[in-house]
Amino acid sequence: MQQTIKAFIHKGDSHYVAECLEINVVTQGRTLDETVANLQEAVELHLAGEDVADYGLVPDPTLLVTIELGSRVA
């Protein structure tokens, strides 16, 4: 059983986009803080009332987020 749900955040055209790798959750936000908050809420709503073992997860899994930062060229 997995203890973490992995998510990836990247910058879109106008918003940050967060996508979970193990479960079907995608959300967005204008800032990184907003995106992470939206991601936490979306994951909670997605798993509410579900048996997380059906997803191969332990009860109360941790959310692990990787953020892709755009490269800056001087």
C-alpha positions as YAML, in Angstrom:
chain: A
units: angstrom
residues:
- id: 1
  name: MET
  ca: [0.00, 0.00, 0.00]
- id: 2
  name: GLN
  ca: [1.27, 3.44, -0.91]
- id: 3
  name: GLN
  ca: [1.63, 6.09, 1.77]
- id: 4
  name: THR
  ca: [1.79, 9.03, -0.63]
- id: 5
  name: ILE
  ca: [-0.23, 10.48, -3.46]
- id: 6
  name: LYS
  ca: [2.16, 12.12, -5.89]
- id: 7
  name: ALA
  ca: [1.20, 15.29, -7.76]
- id: 8
  name: PHE
  ca: [2.97, 17.45, -10.31]
- id: 9
  name: ILE
  ca: [2.47, 21.22, -10.63]
- id: 10
  name: HIS
  ca: [3.53, 23.15, -13.71]
- id: 11
  name: LYS
  ca: [2.90, 26.64, -15.05]
- id: 12
  name: GLY
  ca: [0.28, 26.84, -17.76]
- id: 13
  name: ASP
  ca: [-0.48, 29.85, -19.94]
- id: 14
  name: SER
  ca: [-2.25, 31.80, -17.20]
- id: 15
  name: HIS
  ca: [-2.51, 29.44, -14.20]
- id: 16
  name: TYR
  ca: [-0.57, 26.76, -12.38]
- id: 17
  name: VAL
  ca: [-1.92, 23.27, -13.09]
- id: 18
  name: ALA
  ca: [-1.72, 20.39, -10.61]
- id: 19
  name: GLU
  ca: [-2.17, 16.77, -11.67]
- id: 20
  name: CYS
  ca: [-2.15, 13.70, -9.43]
- id: 21
  name: LEU
  ca: [-0.33, 10.67, -10.76]
- id: 22
  name: GLU
  ca: [-2.13, 7.87, -8.85]
- id: 23
  name: ILE
  ca: [-5.69, 9.19, -8.85]
- id: 24
  name: ASN
  ca: [-7.73, 11.10, -11.40]
- id: 25
  name: VAL
  ca: [-7.47, 14.62, -9.96]
- id: 26
  name: VAL
  ca: [-6.53, 17.79, -11.84]
- id: 27
  name: THR
  ca: [-6.95, 21.36, -10.60]
- id: 28
  name: GLN
  ca: [-5.47, 24.81, -11.08]
- id: 29
  name: GLY
  ca: [-4.85, 28.14, -9.38]
- id: 30
  name: ARG
  ca: [-3.47, 31.59, -10.07]
- id: 31
  name: THR
  ca: [-0.68, 31.23, -7.49]
- id: 32
  name: LEU
  ca: [1.26, 28.24, -6.17]
- id: 33
  name: ASP
  ca: [-0.39, 28.62, -2.75]
- id: 34
  name: GLU
  ca: [-3.86, 28.67, -4.30]
- id: 35
  name: THR
  ca: [-3.01, 25.68, -6.50]
- id: 36
  name: VAL
  ca: [-1.76, 23.60, -3.57]
- id: 37
  name: ALA
  ca: [-4.84, 24.49, -1.51]
- id: 38
  name: ASN
  ca: [-7.10, 23.58, -4.45]
- id: 39
  name: LEU
  ca: [-5.20, 20.32, -4.89]
- id: 40
  name: GLN
  ca: [-5.61, 19.35, -1.24]
- id: 41
  name: GLU
  ca: [-9.33, 20.08, -1.40]
- id: 42
  name: ALA
  ca: [-9.77, 18.22, -4.71]
- id: 43
  name: VAL
  ca: [-7.97, 15.13, -3.38]
- id: 44
  name: GLU
  ca: [-10.06, 15.16, -0.19]
- id: 45
  name: LEU
  ca: [-13.29, 15.47, -2.19]
- id: 46
  name: HIS
  ca: [-12.21, 12.75, -4.62]
- id: 47
  name: LEU
  ca: [-11.47, 10.29, -1.81]
- id: 48
  name: ALA
  ca: [-14.42, 11.24, 0.44]
- id: 49
  name: GLY
  ca: [-16.55, 8.19, 1.06]
- id: 50
  name: GLU
  ca: [-14.19, 5.97, -0.92]
- id: 51
  name: ASP
  ca: [-12.22, 3.00, 0.35]
- id: 52
  name: VAL
  ca: [-8.69, 4.30, -0.22]
- id: 53
  name: ALA
  ca: [-7.45, 0.70, -0.28]
- id: 54
  name: ASP
  ca: [-9.19, 0.41, -3.66]
- id: 55
  name: TYR
  ca: [-6.60, 2.94, -4.88]
- id: 56
  name: GLY
  ca: [-3.75, 1.05, -3.23]
- id: 57
  name: LEU
  ca: [-3.42, 3.72, -0.54]
- id: 58
  name: VAL
  ca: [-3.13, 3.60, 3.23]
- id: 59
  name: PRO
  ca: [-5.69, 5.54, 5.28]
- id: 60
  name: ASP
  ca: [-4.84, 9.27, 5.42]
- id: 61
  name: PRO
  ca: [-2.12, 9.23, 2.74]
- id: 62
  name: THR
  ca: [0.36, 12.08, 2.42]
- id: 63
  name: LEU
  ca: [0.29, 14.39, -0.61]
- id: 64
  name: LEU
  ca: [3.74, 14.73, -2.19]
- id: 65
  name: VAL
  ca: [4.01, 17.62, -4.66]
- id: 66
  name: THR
  ca: [6.70, 18.25, -7.27]
- id: 67
  name: ILE
  ca: [6.78, 21.73, -8.78]
- id: 68
  name: GLU
  ca: [8.33, 22.42, -12.18]
- id: 69
  name: LEU
  ca: [9.87, 25.87, -12.17]
- id: 70
  name: GLY
  ca: [10.44, 27.49, -15.53]
- id: 71
  name: SER
  ca: [14.02, 28.21, -16.41]
- id: 72
  name: ARG
  ca: [15.05, 31.83, -16.54]
- id: 73
  name: VAL
  ca: [17.43, 32.91, -19.25]
- id: 74
  name: ALA
  ca: [19.29, 36.13, -18.56]
...
